[in-house]
Amino acid sequence: MGVKKITICHKRNDCIGCGSCVLLSPHCFVMNRDDGKADLVDGVWKGKEFVVAKADEERFLESKHAADACPMGIIRV
């Protein structure tokens, strides 16, 4: 049975930099020192609004907790 891939989507421009995603999902999110917003690790811009990245099942729960805790609701797993 193969490894299932999960897509994480982050609407980065709407990030307020609270850091909850970094606290709950340090393997998927890091704070950007230049603008104080969260960056999705290994993320690729899709259009002008969204950054997406693939995650394995091991990081699913971590990124799901980050999405649930985001006060702006800008993370989707």
C-alpha positions as a Markdown table, in Angstrom:
| # | Residue | x | y | z |
|---|---|---|---|---|
| 1 | Met | 0.0 | 0.0 | 0.0 |
| 2 | Gly | 1.4 | 3.4 | -1.0 |
| 3 | Val | 1.9 | 6.5 | 1.0 |
| 4 | Lys | -1.0 | 8.8 | 0.8 |
| 5 | Lys | -0.2 | 12.4 | 0.0 |
| 6 | Ile | -2.1 | 15.3 | 1.6 |
| 7 | Thr | -2.2 | 18.8 | 0.2 |
| 8 | Ile | -1.9 | 21.8 | 2.6 |
| 9 | Cys | -3.2 | 25.1 | 1.3 |
| 10 | His | -2.3 | 28.4 | 2.9 |
| 11 | Lys | -3.8 | 31.8 | 2.0 |
| 12 | Arg | -0.6 | 33.5 | 3.0 |
| 13 | Asn | -1.5 | 37.1 | 2.2 |
| 14 | Asp | -4.3 | 37.0 | 4.8 |
| 15 | Cys | -2.0 | 35.7 | 7.6 |
| 16 | Ile | -1.9 | 37.9 | 10.7 |
| 17 | Gly | 1.3 | 36.3 | 12.1 |
| 18 | Cys | -0.2 | 35.0 | 15.3 |
| 19 | Gly | 2.1 | 31.9 | 15.2 |
| 20 | Ser | -0.4 | 29.3 | 16.2 |
| 21 | Cys | 0.3 | 27.2 | 13.1 |
| 22 | Val | 4.1 | 27.3 | 13.8 |
| 23 | Leu | 3.5 | 26.3 | 17.4 |
| 24 | Leu | 1.2 | 23.4 | 16.5 |
| 25 | Ser | 2.9 | 22.3 | 13.2 |
| 26 | Pro | 6.6 | 23.2 | 13.3 |
| 27 | His | 7.3 | 20.7 | 10.5 |
| 28 | Cys | 4.9 | 22.5 | 8.1 |
| 29 | Phe | 5.1 | 26.2 | 9.1 |
| 30 | Val | 7.8 | 28.7 | 10.0 |
| 31 | Met | 7.6 | 32.4 | 10.8 |
| 32 | Asn | 9.0 | 34.7 | 8.1 |
| 33 | Arg | 11.5 | 37.1 | 9.7 |
| 34 | Asp | 10.9 | 39.8 | 7.0 |
| 35 | Asp | 7.2 | 40.3 | 7.3 |
| 36 | Gly | 6.2 | 38.3 | 10.4 |
| 37 | Lys | 3.8 | 36.0 | 8.6 |
| 38 | Ala | 3.8 | 32.2 | 8.5 |
| 39 | Asp | 5.4 | 30.4 | 5.6 |
| 40 | Leu | 4.4 | 27.0 | 4.5 |
| 41 | Val | 7.5 | 24.8 | 4.4 |
| 42 | Asp | 8.2 | 23.6 | 0.8 |
| 43 | Gly | 5.2 | 25.6 | -0.3 |
| 44 | Val | 4.7 | 26.7 | -3.9 |
| 45 | Trp | 2.6 | 29.7 | -4.9 |
| 46 | Lys | -0.5 | 28.9 | -6.9 |
| 47 | Gly | -1.7 | 32.1 | -8.4 |
| 48 | Lys | -1.5 | 35.3 | -6.3 |
| 49 | Glu | -3.3 | 34.1 | -3.1 |
| 50 | Phe | -2.5 | 30.5 | -2.2 |
| 51 | Val | 0.6 | 28.6 | -1.3 |
| 52 | Val | 0.4 | 24.8 | -1.4 |
| 53 | Ala | 2.6 | 21.9 | -0.3 |
| 54 | Lys | 2.3 | 18.2 | -0.1 |
| 55 | Ala | 2.5 | 16.4 | 3.2 |
| 56 | Asp | 2.7 | 12.8 | 4.1 |
| 57 | Glu | 0.3 | 11.1 | 6.6 |
| 58 | Glu | 2.7 | 11.6 | 9.5 |
| 59 | Arg | 2.2 | 15.4 | 9.2 |
| 60 | Phe | -1.5 | 15.2 | 8.5 |
| 61 | Leu | -2.6 | 15.6 | 12.2 |
| 62 | Glu | 0.0 | 18.3 | 12.8 |
| 63 | Ser | -1.2 | 20.4 | 9.9 |
| 64 | Lys | -4.9 | 19.7 | 10.7 |
| 65 | His | -4.4 | 21.0 | 14.2 |
| 66 | Ala | -2.8 | 24.2 | 12.7 |
| 67 | Ala | -5.7 | 24.6 | 10.4 |
| 68 | Asp | -8.2 | 24.2 | 13.2 |
| 69 | Ala | -6.3 | 26.7 | 15.4 |
| 70 | Cys | -5.8 | 29.4 | 12.7 |
| 71 | Pro | -8.0 | 32.4 | 13.8 |
| 72 | Met | -8.2 | 33.6 | 10.2 |
| 73 | Gly | -9.3 | 30.2 | 8.8 |
| 74 | Ile | -6.7 | 30.5 | 6.0 |
| 75 | Ile | -5.2 | 27.0 | 6.2 |
| 76 | Arg | -6.9 | 24.0 | 4.5 |
| 77 | Val | -5.7 | 20.4 | 4.7 |
